[in-house]
Amino acid sequence: MKPGEEPGKVLHYQTFGMNALCHPIACCYGHYDSHNPGRLPGFGRLIEERIRHPIGGTWTWGYSNFELPP
């Protein structure tokens, strides 16, 4: 967390680490193909099917850049 952020309000992640985890999991469920990444829906669809829809959840997401101190 960054200074001033409240727990549970913002999630920051490092893209490489998330890819290293999410792609193999999505692959196991048939939602990702490393040879042709655009062919299948990907990890986001897996999360929708396995978590969001069963619990009736809703959420939004977005991409942004932020300044990191040296």
PQR file with spaces between the fields and no chain letter, atoms N, CA, C, O and H, PARSE charges and radii, in Angstrom:
ATOM       1  N    MET     1       0.831   -1.181    0.000 -0.4000 1.5000
ATOM       2  CA   MET     1       0.000    0.000    0.000 -0.0000 2.0000
ATOM       3  C    MET     1       0.873    1.242    0.000  0.5500 1.7000
ATOM       4  O    MET     1       2.011    1.232    0.470 -0.5500 1.4000
ATOM       5  N    LYS     2       0.316    2.288   -0.531 -0.4000 1.5000
ATOM       6  CA   LYS     2       1.006    3.568   -0.544 -0.0000 2.0000
ATOM       7  C    LYS     2       0.533    4.395    0.655  0.5500 1.7000
ATOM       8  O    LYS     2      -0.547    4.149    1.191 -0.5500 1.4000
ATOM       9  H    LYS     2      -0.608    2.296   -0.913  0.4000 1.0000
ATOM      10  N    PRO     3       1.333    5.366    1.070 -0.5600 1.5000
ATOM      11  CA   PRO     3       0.908    6.214    2.182  0.2800 2.0000
ATOM      12  C    PRO     3      -0.452    6.858    1.896  0.5500 1.7000
ATOM      13  O    PRO     3      -0.684    7.363    0.798 -0.5500 1.4000
ATOM      14  N    GLY     4      -1.328    6.840    2.867 -0.4000 1.5000
ATOM      15  CA   GLY     4      -2.641    7.451    2.734 -0.0000 2.0000
ATOM      16  C    GLY     4      -3.715    6.549    2.161  0.5500 1.7000
ATOM      17  O    GLY     4      -4.877    6.951    2.113 -0.5500 1.4000
ATOM      18  H    GLY     4      -1.140    6.430    3.759  0.4000 1.0000
ATOM      19  N    GLU     5      -3.374    5.344    1.724 -0.4000 1.5000
ATOM      20  CA   GLU     5      -4.378    4.426    1.176 -0.0000 2.0000
ATOM      21  C    GLU     5      -4.952    3.549    2.281  0.5500 1.7000
ATOM      22  O    GLU     5      -4.237    3.104    3.179 -0.5500 1.4000
ATOM      23  H    GLU     5      -2.429    5.017    1.764  0.4000 1.0000
ATOM      24  N    GLU     6      -6.240    3.313    2.198 -0.4000 1.5000
ATOM      25  CA   GLU     6      -6.908    2.490    3.194 -0.0000 2.0000
ATOM      26  C    GLU     6      -6.918    1.027    2.765  0.5500 1.7000
ATOM      27  O    GLU     6      -7.069    0.729    1.580 -0.5500 1.4000
ATOM      28  H    GLU     6      -6.821    3.675    1.469  0.4000 1.0000
ATOM      29  N    PRO     7      -6.758    0.121    3.713 -0.5600 1.5000
ATOM      30  CA   PRO     7      -6.821   -1.307    3.373  0.2800 2.0000
ATOM      31  C    PRO     7      -8.157   -1.664    2.725  0.5500 1.7000
ATOM      32  O    PRO     7      -9.209   -1.189    3.154 -0.5500 1.4000
ATOM      33  N    GLY     8      -8.109   -2.493    1.702 -0.4000 1.5000
ATOM      34  CA   GLY     8      -9.317   -2.949    1.024 -0.0000 2.0000
ATOM      35  C    GLY     8      -9.916   -1.977    0.036  0.5500 1.7000
ATOM      36  O    GLY     8     -10.948   -2.284   -0.560 -0.5500 1.4000
ATOM      37  H    GLY     8      -7.255   -2.879    1.354  0.4000 1.0000
ATOM      38  N    LYS     9      -9.317   -0.816   -0.165 -0.4000 1.5000
ATOM      39  CA   LYS     9      -9.878    0.184   -1.070 -0.0000 2.0000
ATOM      40  C    LYS     9      -9.193    0.192   -2.434  0.5500 1.7000
ATOM      41  O    LYS     9      -9.844    0.463   -3.443 -0.5500 1.4000
ATOM      42  H    LYS     9      -8.479   -0.566    0.319  0.4000 1.0000
ATOM      43  N    VAL    10      -7.895   -0.099   -2.487 -0.4000 1.5000
ATOM      44  CA   VAL    10      -7.129   -0.038   -3.730 -0.0000 2.0000
ATOM      45  C    VAL    10      -6.214   -1.254   -3.799  0.5500 1.7000
ATOM      46  O    VAL    10      -5.632   -1.662   -2.794 -0.5500 1.4000
ATOM      47  H    VAL    10      -7.366   -0.319   -1.667  0.4000 1.0000
ATOM      48  N    LEU    11      -6.093   -1.824   -4.982 -0.4000 1.5000
ATOM      49  CA   LEU    11      -5.171   -2.943   -5.193 -0.0000 2.0000
ATOM      50  C    LEU    11      -4.160   -2.530   -6.254  0.5500 1.7000
ATOM      51  O    LEU    11      -4.532   -2.179   -7.374 -0.5500 1.4000
ATOM      52  H    LEU    11      -6.565   -1.492   -5.799  0.4000 1.0000
ATOM      53  N    HIS    12      -2.906   -2.573   -5.902 -0.4000 1.5000
ATOM      54  CA   HIS    12      -1.835   -2.331   -6.861 -0.0000 2.0000
ATOM      55  C    HIS    12      -1.126   -3.664   -7.070  0.5500 1.7000
ATOM      56  O    HIS    12      -0.881   -4.390   -6.106 -0.5500 1.4000
ATOM      57  H    HIS    12      -2.604   -2.858   -4.993  0.4000 1.0000
ATOM      58  N    TYR    13      -0.801   -3.986   -8.285 -0.4000 1.5000
ATOM      59  CA   TYR    13      -0.087   -5.223   -8.542 -0.0000 2.0000
ATOM      60  C    TYR    13       0.956   -4.994   -9.613  0.5500 1.7000
ATOM      61  O    TYR    13       0.888   -4.044  -10.393 -0.5500 1.4000
ATOM      62  H    TYR    13      -0.999   -3.397   -9.068  0.4000 1.0000
ATOM      63  N    GLN    14       1.891   -5.865   -9.626 -0.4000 1.5000
ATOM      64  CA   GLN    14       2.972   -5.817  -10.609 -0.0000 2.0000
ATOM      65  C    GLN    14       2.578   -6.749  -11.735  0.5500 1.7000
ATOM      66  O    GLN    14       2.350   -7.936  -11.503 -0.5500 1.4000
ATOM      67  H    GLN    14       1.946   -6.636   -8.993  0.4000 1.0000
ATOM      68  N    THR    15       2.496   -6.237  -12.945 -0.4000 1.5000
ATOM      69  CA   THR    15       1.949   -6.967  -14.075 -0.0000 2.0000
ATOM      70  C    THR    15       2.655   -8.291  -14.342  0.5500 1.7000
ATOM      71  O    THR    15       1.988   -9.297  -14.583 -0.5500 1.4000
ATOM      72  H    THR    15       2.682   -5.273  -13.134  0.4000 1.0000
ATOM      73  N    PHE    16       3.988   -8.319  -14.306 -0.4000 1.5000
ATOM      74  CA   PHE    16       4.685   -9.563  -14.600 -0.0000 2.0000
ATOM      75  C    PHE    16       4.298  -10.656  -13.618  0.5500 1.7000
ATOM      76  O    PHE    16       4.042  -11.792  -14.018 -0.5500 1.4000
ATOM      77  H    PHE    16       4.530   -7.502  -14.110  0.4000 1.0000
ATOM      78  N    GLY    17       4.254  -10.324  -12.351 -0.4000 1.5000
ATOM      79  CA   GLY    17       3.884  -11.314  -11.334 -0.0000 2.0000
ATOM      80  C    GLY    17       2.475  -11.828  -11.535  0.5500 1.7000
ATOM      81  O    GLY    17       2.222  -13.023  -11.384 -0.5500 1.4000
ATOM      82  H    GLY    17       4.461   -9.402  -12.026  0.4000 1.0000
ATOM      83  N    MET    18       1.551  -10.936  -11.875 -0.4000 1.5000
ATOM      84  CA   MET    18       0.172  -11.351  -12.119 -0.0000 2.0000
ATOM      85  C    MET    18       0.093  -12.243  -13.353  0.5500 1.7000
ATOM      86  O    MET    18      -0.638  -13.234  -13.351 -0.5500 1.4000
ATOM      87  H    MET    18       1.757   -9.965  -11.998  0.4000 1.0000
ATOM      88  N    ASN    19       0.833  -11.907  -14.404 -0.4000 1.5000
ATOM      89  CA   ASN    19       0.826  -12.741  -15.609 -0.0000 2.0000
ATOM      90  C    ASN    19       1.412  -14.113  -15.326  0.5500 1.7000
ATOM      91  O    ASN    19       0.907  -15.124  -15.813 -0.5500 1.4000
ATOM      92  H    ASN    19       1.427  -11.102  -14.405  0.4000 1.0000
ATOM      93  N    ALA    20       2.478  -14.145  -14.537 -0.4000 1.5000
ATOM      94  CA   ALA    20       3.122  -15.427  -14.226 -0.0000 2.0000
ATOM      95  C    ALA    20       2.174  -16.349  -13.469  0.5500 1.7000
ATOM      96  O    ALA    20       2.314  -17.570  -13.546 -0.5500 1.4000
ATOM      97  H    ALA    20       2.888  -13.323  -14.141  0.4000 1.0000
ATOM      98  N    LEU    21       1.222  -15.794  -12.748 -0.4000 1.5000
ATOM      99  CA   LEU    21       0.262  -16.591  -12.000 -0.0000 2.0000
ATOM     100  C    LEU    21      -1.039  -16.815  -12.776  0.5500 1.7000
ATOM     101  O    LEU    21      -1.544  -17.936  -12.830 -0.5500 1.4000
ATOM     102  H    LEU    21       1.109  -14.802  -12.685  0.4000 1.0000
ATOM     103  N    CYS    22      -1.580  -15.756  -13.373 -0.4000 1.5000
ATOM     104  CA   CYS    22      -2.893  -15.824  -14.010 -0.0000 2.0000
ATOM     105  C    CYS    22      -2.917  -16.636  -15.296  0.5500 1.7000
ATOM     106  O    CYS    22      -3.868  -17.380  -15.535 -0.5500 1.4000
ATOM     107  H    CYS    22      -1.170  -14.845  -13.329  0.4000 1.0000
ATOM     108  N    HIS    23      -1.901  -16.508  -16.117 -0.4000 1.5000
ATOM     109  CA   HIS    23      -1.904  -17.236  -17.392 -0.0000 2.0000
ATOM     110  C    HIS    23      -1.930  -18.751  -17.199  0.5500 1.7000
ATOM     111  O    HIS    23      -2.725  -19.418  -17.861 -0.5500 1.4000
ATOM     112  H    HIS    23      -1.129  -15.904  -15.923  0.4000 1.0000
ATOM     113  N    PRO    24      -1.099  -19.330  -16.322 -0.5600 1.5000
ATOM     114  CA   PRO    24      -1.176  -20.786  -16.150  0.2800 2.0000
ATOM     115  C    PRO    24      -2.511  -21.254  -15.567  0.5500 1.7000
ATOM     116  O    PRO    24      -3.017  -22.310  -15.948 -0.5500 1.4000
ATOM     117  N    ILE    25      -3.078  -20.478  -14.650 -0.4000 1.5000
ATOM     118  CA   ILE    25      -4.373  -20.857  -14.084 -0.0000 2.0000
ATOM     119  C    ILE    25      -5.446  -20.824  -15.160  0.5500 1.7000
ATOM     120  O    ILE    25      -6.236  -21.761  -15.276 -0.5500 1.4000
ATOM     121  H    ILE    25      -2.667  -19.620  -14.340  0.4000 1.0000
ATOM     122  N    ALA    26      -5.483  -19.753  -15.949 -0.4000 1.5000
ATOM     123  CA   ALA    26      -6.462  -19.652  -17.030 -0.0000 2.0000
ATOM     124  C    ALA    26      -6.251  -20.762  -18.055  0.5500 1.7000
ATOM     125  O    ALA    26      -7.215  -21.270  -18.626 -0.5500 1.4000
ATOM     126  H    ALA    26      -4.841  -18.992  -15.854  0.4000 1.0000
ATOM     127  N    CYS    27      -5.009  -21.136  -18.288 -0.4000 1.5000
ATOM     128  CA   CYS    27      -4.681  -22.227  -19.216 -0.0000 2.0000
ATOM     129  C    CYS    27      -5.293  -23.544  -18.733  0.5500 1.7000
ATOM     130  O    CYS    27      -5.847  -24.304  -19.527 -0.5500 1.4000
ATOM     131  H    CYS    27      -4.225  -20.723  -17.824  0.4000 1.0000
ATOM     132  N    CYS    28      -5.193  -23.804  -17.452 -0.4000 1.5000
ATOM     133  CA   CYS    28      -5.738  -25.043  -16.877 -0.0000 2.0000
ATOM     134  C    CYS    28      -7.246  -25.143  -17.063  0.5500 1.7000
ATOM     135  O    CYS    28      -7.785  -26.242  -17.192 -0.5500 1.4000
ATOM     136  H    CYS    28      -4.744  -23.186  -16.806  0.4000 1.0000
ATOM     137  N    TYR    29      -7.927  -24.004  -17.078 -0.4000 1.5000
ATOM     138  CA   TYR    29      -9.377  -23.975  -17.239 -0.0000 2.0000
ATOM     139  C    TYR    29      -9.806  -23.765  -18.691  0.5500 1.7000
ATOM     140  O    TYR    29     -10.996  -23.619  -18.972 -0.5500 1.4000
ATOM     141  H    TYR    29      -7.489  -23.111  -16.973  0.4000 1.0000
ATOM     142  N    GLY    30      -8.842  -23.751  -19.612 -0.4000 1.5000
ATOM     143  CA   GLY    30      -9.173  -23.595  -21.032 -0.0000 2.0000
ATOM     144  C    GLY    30      -9.522  -22.180  -21.441  0.5500 1.7000
ATOM     145  O    GLY    30     -10.215  -21.980  -22.439 -0.5500 1.4000
ATOM     146  H    GLY    30      -7.875  -23.870  -19.384  0.4000 1.0000
ATOM     147  N    HIS    31      -9.050  -21.181  -20.680 -0.4000 1.5000
ATOM     148  CA   HIS    31      -9.371  -19.781  -20.980 -0.0000 2.0000
ATOM     149  C    HIS    31      -8.182  -18.999  -21.527  0.5500 1.7000
ATOM     150  O    HIS    31      -8.305  -17.801  -21.781 -0.5500 1.4000
ATOM     151  H    HIS    31      -8.488  -21.343  -19.870  0.4000 1.0000
ATOM     152  N    TYR    32      -7.047  -19.643  -21.712 -0.4000 1.5000
ATOM     153  CA   TYR    32      -5.863  -18.940  -22.205 -0.0000 2.0000
ATOM     154  C    TYR    32      -4.998  -19.901  -23.004  0.5500 1.7000
ATOM     155  O    TYR    32      -4.849  -21.068  -22.642 -0.5500 1.4000
ATOM     156  H    TYR    32      -6.947  -20.617  -21.505  0.4000 1.0000
ATOM     157  N    ASP    33      -4.432  -19.402  -24.092 -0.4000 1.5000
ATOM     158  CA   ASP    33      -3.531  -20.189  -24.935 -0.0000 2.0000
ATOM     159  C    ASP    33      -2.277  -19.352  -25.169  0.5500 1.7000
ATOM     160  O    ASP    33      -2.333  -18.337  -25.862 -0.5500 1.4000
ATOM     161  H    ASP    33      -4.553  -18.454  -24.387  0.4000 1.0000
ATOM     162  N    SER    34      -1.161  -19.760  -24.607 -0.4000 1.5000
ATOM     163  CA   SER    34       0.071  -18.971  -24.717 -0.0000 2.0000
ATOM     164  C    SER    34       0.576  -18.874  -26.152  0.5500 1.7000
ATOM     165  O    SER    34       1.319  -17.950  -26.482 -0.5500 1.4000
ATOM     166  H    SER    34      -1.115  -20.585  -24.043  0.4000 1.0000
ATOM     167  N    HIS    35       0.187  -19.805  -27.001 -0.4000 1.5000
ATOM     168  CA   HIS    35       0.601  -19.755  -28.398 -0.0000 2.0000
ATOM     169  C    HIS    35      -0.229  -18.765  -29.213  0.5500 1.7000
ATOM     170  O    HIS    35       0.219  -18.275  -30.250 -0.5500 1.4000
ATOM     171  H    HIS    35      -0.416  -20.556  -26.733  0.4000 1.0000
ATOM     172  N    ASN    36      -1.439  -18.475  -28.737 -0.4000 1.5000
ATOM     173  CA   ASN    36      -2.330  -17.534  -29.421 -0.0000 2.0000
ATOM     174  C    ASN    36      -3.181  -16.827  -28.361  0.5500 1.7000
ATOM     175  O    ASN    36      -4.357  -17.156  -28.208 -0.5500 1.4000
ATOM     176  H    ASN    36      -1.803  -18.873  -27.895  0.4000 1.0000
ATOM     177  N    PRO    37      -2.612  -15.859  -27.624 -0.5600 1.5000
ATOM     178  CA   PRO    37      -3.295  -15.236  -26.494  0.2800 2.0000
ATOM     179  C    PRO    37      -4.645  -14.592  -26.826  0.5500 1.7000
ATOM     180  O    PRO    37      -5.529  -14.564  -25.970 -0.5500 1.4000
ATOM     181  N    GLY    38      -4.822  -14.086  -28.022 -0.4000 1.5000
ATOM     182  CA   GLY    38      -6.078  -13.440  -28.372 -0.0000 2.0000
ATOM     183  C    GLY    38      -7.210  -14.391  -28.709  0.5500 1.7000
ATOM     184  O    GLY    38      -8.355  -13.962  -28.854 -0.5500 1.4000
ATOM     185  H    GLY    38      -4.103  -14.110  -28.717  0.4000 1.0000
ATOM     186  N    ARG    39      -6.908  -15.672  -28.835 -0.4000 1.5000
ATOM     187  CA   ARG    39      -7.908  -16.652  -29.252 -0.0000 2.0000
ATOM     188  C    ARG    39      -8.945  -16.959  -28.167  0.5500 1.7000
ATOM     189  O    ARG    39     -10.107  -17.210  -28.487 -0.5500 1.4000
ATOM     190  H    ARG    39      -5.978  -16.020  -28.717  0.4000 1.0000
ATOM     191  N    LEU    40      -8.553  -16.945  -26.918 -0.4000 1.5000
ATOM     192  CA   LEU    40      -9.442  -17.317  -25.820 -0.0000 2.0000
ATOM     193  C    LEU    40      -9.716  -16.102  -24.919  0.5500 1.7000
ATOM     194  O    LEU    40      -8.975  -15.120  -24.969 -0.5500 1.4000
ATOM     195  H    LEU    40      -7.609  -16.742  -26.658  0.4000 1.0000
ATOM     196  N    PRO    41     -10.771  -16.162  -24.099 -0.5600 1.5000
ATOM     197  CA   PRO    41     -11.178  -14.979  -23.331  0.2800 2.0000
ATOM     198  C    PRO    41     -10.230  -14.543  -22.217  0.5500 1.7000
ATOM     199  O    PRO    41     -10.241  -13.368  -21.851 -0.5500 1.4000
ATOM     200  N    GLY    42      -9.419  -15.425  -21.670 -0.4000 1.5000
ATOM     201  CA   GLY    42      -8.443  -15.033  -20.663 -0.0000 2.0000
ATOM     202  C    GLY    42      -8.922  -15.153  -19.225  0.5500 1.7000
ATOM     203  O    GLY    42     -10.023  -15.628  -18.946 -0.5500 1.4000
ATOM     204  H    GLY    42      -9.410  -16.380  -21.968  0.4000 1.0000
ATOM     205  N    PHE    43      -8.059  -14.706  -18.327 -0.4000 1.5000
ATOM     206  CA   PHE    43      -8.276  -14.856  -16.891 -0.0000 2.0000
ATOM     207  C    PHE    43      -9.484  -14.052  -16.403  0.5500 1.7000
ATOM     208  O    PHE    43     -10.188  -14.485  -15.491 -0.5500 1.4000
ATOM     209  H    PHE    43      -7.164  -14.321  -18.553  0.4000 1.0000
ATOM     210  N    GLY    44      -9.721  -12.902  -16.994 -0.4000 1.5000
ATOM     211  CA   GLY    44     -10.867  -12.090  -16.578 -0.0000 2.0000
ATOM     212  C    GLY    44     -12.173  -12.842  -16.691  0.5500 1.7000
ATOM     213  O    GLY    44     -13.019  -12.756  -15.801 -0.5500 1.4000
ATOM     214  H    GLY    44      -9.148  -12.550  -17.735  0.4000 1.0000
ATOM     215  N    ARG    45     -12.346  -13.569  -17.760 -0.4000 1.5000
ATOM     216  CA   ARG    45     -13.573  -14.361  -17.951 -0.0000 2.0000
ATOM     217  C    ARG    45     -13.650  -15.471  -16.911  0.5500 1.7000
ATOM     218  O    ARG    45     -14.729  -15.768  -16.398 -0.5500 1.4000
ATOM     219  H    ARG    45     -11.659  -13.639  -18.483  0.4000 1.0000
ATOM     220  N    LEU    46     -12.518  -16.083  -16.598 -0.4000 1.5000
ATOM     221  CA   LEU    46     -12.499  -17.139  -15.578 -0.0000 2.0000
ATOM     222  C    LEU    46     -12.968  -16.577  -14.236  0.5500 1.7000
ATOM     223  O    LEU    46     -13.764  -17.213  -13.545 -0.5500 1.4000
ATOM     224  H    LEU    46     -11.641  -15.842  -17.014  0.4000 1.0000
ATOM     225  N    ILE    47     -12.482  -15.398  -13.864 -0.4000 1.5000
ATOM     226  CA   ILE    47     -12.892  -14.769  -12.606 -0.0000 2.0000
ATOM     227  C    ILE    47     -14.385  -14.459  -12.623  0.5500 1.7000
ATOM     228  O    ILE    47     -15.075  -14.652  -11.621 -0.5500 1.4000
ATOM     229  H    ILE    47     -11.835  -14.882  -14.425  0.4000 1.0000
ATOM     230  N    GLU    48     -14.879  -13.982  -13.752 -0.4000 1.5000
ATOM     231  CA   GLU    48     -16.317  -13.705  -13.851 -0.0000 2.0000
ATOM     232  C    GLU    48     -17.130  -14.978  -13.645  0.5500 1.7000
ATOM     233  O    GLU    48     -18.086  -14.987  -12.869 -0.5500 1.4000
ATOM     234  H    GLU    48     -14.319  -13.825  -14.565  0.4000 1.0000
ATOM     235  N    GLU    49     -16.755  -16.052  -14.335 -0.4000 1.5000
ATOM     236  CA   GLU    49     -17.525  -17.301  -14.280 -0.0000 2.0000
ATOM     237  C    GLU    49     -17.429  -17.991  -12.925  0.5500 1.7000
ATOM     238  O    GLU    49     -18.424  -18.513  -12.421 -0.5500 1.4000
ATOM     239  H    GLU    49     -15.979  -16.045  -14.966  0.4000 1.0000
ATOM     240  N    ARG    50     -16.243  -17.995  -12.336 -0.4000 1.5000
ATOM     241  CA   ARG    50     -16.012  -18.779  -11.110 -0.0000 2.0000
ATOM     242  C    ARG    50     -16.228  -18.003   -9.809  0.5500 1.7000
ATOM     243  O    ARG    50     -16.478  -18.605   -8.764 -0.5500 1.4000
ATOM     244  H    ARG    50     -15.435  -17.571  -12.745  0.4000 1.0000
ATOM     245  N    ILE    51     -16.134  -16.680   -9.863 -0.4000 1.5000
ATOM     246  CA   ILE    51     -16.259  -15.908   -8.620 -0.0000 2.0000
ATOM     247  C    ILE    51     -17.381  -14.873   -8.704  0.5500 1.7000
ATOM     248  O    ILE    51     -18.321  -14.913   -7.909 -0.5500 1.4000
ATOM     249  H    ILE    51     -15.932  -16.191  -10.712  0.4000 1.0000
ATOM     250  N    ARG    52     -17.288  -13.947   -9.662 -0.4000 1.5000
ATOM     251  CA   ARG    52     -18.236  -12.832   -9.685 -0.0000 2.0000
ATOM     252  C    ARG    52     -19.681  -13.271   -9.892  0.5500 1.7000
ATOM     253  O    ARG    52     -20.551  -12.894   -9.108 -0.5500 1.4000
ATOM     254  H    ARG    52     -16.525  -13.915  -10.307  0.4000 1.0000
ATOM     255  N    HIS    53     -19.956  -14.057  -10.926 -0.4000 1.5000
ATOM     256  CA   HIS    53     -21.334  -14.465  -11.197 -0.0000 2.0000
ATOM     257  C    HIS    53     -21.931  -15.321  -10.077  0.5500 1.7000
ATOM     258  O    HIS    53     -23.062  -15.059   -9.670 -0.5500 1.4000
ATOM     259  H    HIS    53     -19.249  -14.364  -11.563  0.4000 1.0000
ATOM     260  N    PRO    54     -21.218  -16.337   -9.558 -0.5600 1.5000
ATOM     261  CA   PRO    54     -21.812  -17.155   -8.493  0.2800 2.0000
ATOM     262  C    PRO    54     -22.187  -16.367   -7.232  0.5500 1.7000
ATOM     263  O    PRO    54     -23.154  -16.722   -6.559 -0.5500 1.4000
ATOM     264  N    ILE    55     -21.449  -15.320   -6.904 -0.4000 1.5000
ATOM     265  CA   ILE    55     -21.762  -14.562   -5.687 -0.0000 2.0000
ATOM     266  C    ILE    55     -22.588  -13.312   -5.979  0.5500 1.7000
ATOM     267  O    ILE    55     -22.928  -12.560   -5.066 -0.5500 1.4000
ATOM     268  H    ILE    55     -20.663  -15.032   -7.451  0.4000 1.0000
ATOM     269  N    GLY    56     -22.914  -13.091   -7.266 -0.4000 1.5000
ATOM     270  CA   GLY    56     -23.690  -11.919   -7.640 -0.0000 2.0000
ATOM     271  C    GLY    56     -22.908  -10.622   -7.487  0.5500 1.7000
ATOM     272  O    GLY    56     -23.482   -9.562   -7.239 -0.5500 1.4000
ATOM     273  H    GLY    56     -22.638  -13.702   -8.008  0.4000 1.0000
ATOM     274  N    GLY    57     -21.595  -10.720   -7.637 -0.4000 1.5000
ATOM     275  CA   GLY    57     -20.740   -9.559   -7.443 -0.0000 2.0000
ATOM     276  C    GLY    57     -20.704   -8.628   -8.649  0.5500 1.7000
ATOM     277  O    GLY    57     -20.960   -9.034   -9.782 -0.5500 1.4000
ATOM     278  H    GLY    57     -21.129  -11.582   -7.839  0.4000 1.0000
ATOM     279  N    THR    58     -20.381   -7.382   -8.372 -0.4000 1.5000
ATOM     280  CA   THR    58     -20.148   -6.398   -9.420 -0.0000 2.0000
ATOM     281  C    THR    58     -18.906   -5.609   -9.043  0.5500 1.7000
ATOM     282  O    THR    58     -18.646   -5.379   -7.862 -0.5500 1.4000
ATOM     283  H    THR    58     -20.173   -7.053   -7.451  0.4000 1.0000
ATOM     284  N    TRP    59     -18.151   -5.202  -10.027 -0.4000 1.5000
ATOM     285  CA   TRP    59     -17.004   -4.355   -9.791 -0.0000 2.0000
ATOM     286  C    TRP    59     -16.559   -3.730  -11.093  0.5500 1.7000
ATOM     287  O    TRP    59     -16.981   -4.132  -12.177 -0.5500 1.4000
ATOM     288  H    TRP    59     -18.362   -5.389  -10.986  0.4000 1.0000
ATOM     289  N    THR    60     -15.712   -2.755  -10.962 -0.4000 1.5000
ATOM     290  CA   THR    60     -15.138   -2.103  -12.129 -0.0000 2.0000
ATOM     291  C    THR    60     -13.623   -2.183  -12.016  0.5500 1.7000
ATOM     292  O    THR    60     -13.088   -2.519  -10.960 -0.5500 1.4000
ATOM     293  H    THR    60     -15.370   -2.428  -10.081  0.4000 1.0000
ATOM     294  N    TRP    61     -12.949   -1.879  -13.093 -0.4000 1.5000
ATOM     295  CA   TRP    61     -11.495   -1.891  -13.091 -0.0000 2.0000
ATOM     296  C    TRP    61     -11.011   -0.829  -14.051  0.5500 1.7000
ATOM     297  O    TRP    61     -11.780   -0.314  -14.862 -0.5500 1.4000
ATOM     298  H    TRP    61     -13.384   -1.606  -13.951  0.4000 1.0000
ATOM     299  N    GLY    62      -9.759   -0.507  -13.960 -0.4000 1.5000
ATOM     300  CA   GLY    62      -9.195    0.476  -14.859 -0.0000 2.0000
ATOM     301  C    GLY    62      -7.678    0.387  -14.860  0.5500 1.7000
ATOM     302  O    GLY    62      -7.067   -0.165  -13.945 -0.5500 1.4000
ATOM     303  H    GLY    62      -9.134   -0.926  -13.301  0.4000 1.0000
ATOM     304  N    TYR    63      -7.100    0.929  -15.886 -0.4000 1.5000
ATOM     305  CA   TYR    63      -5.651    0.978  -15.996 -0.0000 2.0000
ATOM     306  C    TYR    63      -5.191    2.400  -15.700  0.5500 1.7000
ATOM     307  O    TYR    63      -5.823    3.362  -16.137 -0.5500 1.4000
ATOM     308  H    TYR    63      -7.596    1.377  -16.630  0.4000 1.0000
ATOM     309  N    SER    64      -4.124    2.532  -14.979 -0.4000 1.5000
ATOM     310  CA   SER    64      -3.567    3.867  -14.751 -0.0000 2.0000
ATOM     311  C    SER    64      -2.092    3.743  -14.398  0.5500 1.7000
ATOM     312  O    SER    64      -1.627    2.688  -13.968 -0.5500 1.4000
ATOM     313  H    SER    64      -3.612    1.750  -14.624  0.4000 1.0000
ATOM     314  N    ASN    65      -1.386    4.808  -14.580 -0.4000 1.5000
ATOM     315  CA   ASN    65       0.013    4.887  -14.186 -0.0000 2.0000
ATOM     316  C    ASN    65       0.106    5.801  -12.972  0.5500 1.7000
ATOM     317  O    ASN    65      -0.711    6.705  -12.798 -0.5500 1.4000
ATOM     318  H    ASN    65      -1.764    5.666  -14.929  0.4000 1.0000
ATOM     319  N    PHE    66       1.083    5.563  -12.156 -0.4000 1.5000
ATOM     320  CA   PHE    66       1.279    6.412  -10.995 -0.0000 2.0000
ATOM     321  C    PHE    66       2.773    6.619  -10.781  0.5500 1.7000
ATOM     322  O    PHE    66       3.594    5.785  -11.163 -0.5500 1.4000
ATOM     323  H    PHE    66       1.747    4.828  -12.297  0.4000 1.0000
ATOM     324  N    GLU    67       3.098    7.723  -10.175 -0.4000 1.5000
ATOM     325  CA   GLU    67       4.500    8.050   -9.914 -0.0000 2.0000
ATOM     326  C    GLU    67       5.008    7.261   -8.720  0.5500 1.7000
ATOM     327  O    GLU    67       4.354    7.201   -7.679 -0.5500 1.4000
ATOM     328  H    GLU    67       2.431    8.401   -9.864  0.4000 1.0000
ATOM     329  N    LEU    68       6.160    6.665   -8.874 -0.4000 1.5000
ATOM     330  CA   LEU    68       6.805    5.964   -7.772 -0.0000 2.0000
ATOM     331  C    LEU    68       8.012    6.767   -7.306  0.5500 1.7000
ATOM     332  O    LEU    68       8.774    7.275   -8.128 -0.5500 1.4000
ATOM     333  H    LEU    68       6.692    6.714   -9.720  0.4000 1.0000
ATOM     334  N    PRO    69       8.190    6.885   -5.995 -0.5600 1.5000
ATOM     335  CA   PRO    69       9.367    7.597   -5.526  0.2800 2.0000
ATOM     336  C    PRO    69      10.624    6.816   -5.890  0.5500 1.7000
ATOM     337  O    PRO    69      10.576    5.594   -6.031 -0.5500 1.4000
ATOM     338  N    PRO    70      11.754    7.517   -6.043 -0.5600 1.5000
ATOM     339  CA   PRO    70      12.993    6.816   -6.414  0.2800 2.0000
ATOM     340  C    PRO    70      13.425    5.811   -5.355  0.5500 1.7000
ATOM     341  O    PRO    70      14.446    5.143   -5.518 -0.5500 1.4000
